[in-house]
């Protein structure tokens, strides 16, 4: 099957040209110190402090049934101060909210002392169908506005699939398209002081592919959300794969359930002890967010246990 890829980016490349490190860091420096709670982008001037890695929650399944007051109450109980709000969950923080409702959500989290780290969207930029691609770019822009309005610092997006087998689209073409899409929404996000976080997800979990996307995007507010995937361990191992995207890391990292040994409590083992050391050595400055998929009877208790396990790993990494 022959697929014709239409270049939808030629008329909208100017914002990406303005998307420079100096401009983004200059505009977001004050917000990074105050609203975000960290000093600069990973790899930017100024090393992260010893306490710059914060533990938070991604409301993927744990937290998916909680409304906003419940999220605040449960996280406060556990002394967790940040949350990435996944879309289409019970808290219903969606683009349909009017200005007054957005202001109320922002006030609730601010008064509760919980930082809205951002919004976890399902926007993806791989489709060979131009209409679907444009719709996803527009969706991402809507969530950028929403994140800004509720006090968030960015949105999570996905790569997400390759289309070489069924549609005959070369993988390199898809990676280039994703990168150009990210450049466009990154340029748009500058006006709202937002970070675009590309989750390593779906078919696109090879870190070499993620690096190629970032090299196309060339946007300093477009960053990588490390997702703790089995693919991180392939090839030369987690250290070499981490190094491929270290300079592109954003302010969010996803981890999954930790076992008592610091590895994944289900499925293939994951060396979270090594990840913690890599983050420490990189002077990582951001949030490690628990994205859990298990179904414990008491999710609040389980989240507290996960926080304790992560903090133990982090303390050991700092001493090593």
C-alpha positions, 0 to 999 in steps of 0.5 A: 500500500502506498501512503502519501505523507503531506507536509503540514509543517511548512506553513508553521515552522516560524514558531519552532525557529524561535524555540531556543534554549536562551528564550525558554530558560529566560522566560521560565527561570522565575516560574522554575524557582517558584511555581515549579519548585526547581531551578532549571532544566536538566543539563542547564546552567546551575546544578540541581540541589541534593533534594531536587528529585521529588516523588509524586503521583501520575494518576494512571490507575492509582488516583484514577478514581479520585476527584480533586479534593481526594487527590489533595487529601491523600497526597497530603496524608503521605507528604507527597507534593506533586501530581501529574493528572491523567486525562479521562479520569474521575477528577475530570480536569479536561479542556471542557472546563471554563475559565472559572472552573479552571481557576477553581481547580488551580486554587484547590491545588495551590491552597492544598499545597500540591503542585500540578506537575502537568497533564498526562495527555493521549496526544500522539503524532505518528498517524500517516493520516494528515487529518488525524495528525492535525487533530492531535496537534490541536488537542495538544495545544488545547491541553497546553492552555489547560495546564497553564490555566490550572498552574501546571508546568507542561503536558505529557504526549506520546510518539506513539506507533510505527506504520511501516508494516501495514501502511508502508511508511518508513520508520525514519519518516514517522520519526521525522514527522513526530519531531516536526510535530513536537517542534510545532507544539513546543513553539506554541507552548513557549507562549504559555511557559509550558514544557512538552514531555515525550513519554517513551511509549508504544512502539517507540521505546528504543532510546536511539529512536527517541534521540532521533525525534529530539534531534528533529524537534530541536526545541529546548522546551520539548523534553523526554519523559523517561518511562522505565520500559524493558527496552531501556535494558536492551543492547548495551544496557541502561547506562548507555541507553540513558546516556542517549537521552540524558541531555534531553530529559524533562522534569518528569520521569515515570517509574512503575511498582517497586519491589523490596529489592528496588526492582519491578514488583511484577514482570521483568525486573527493572534496575531502579537502583541503577536508575536512581544513581543515573538520575543523581549523577545527572543532577536530575532536577524534577519529579519521579512519578509513580505510574502504577497499574496494579490493583491493591486494596488500599492504594493510599497505603500502597503509594506510601510504601512505594514512596518509602522504597523510592526514597530508600533507593535515592538515599543509597544512590546519593551515598554511592 
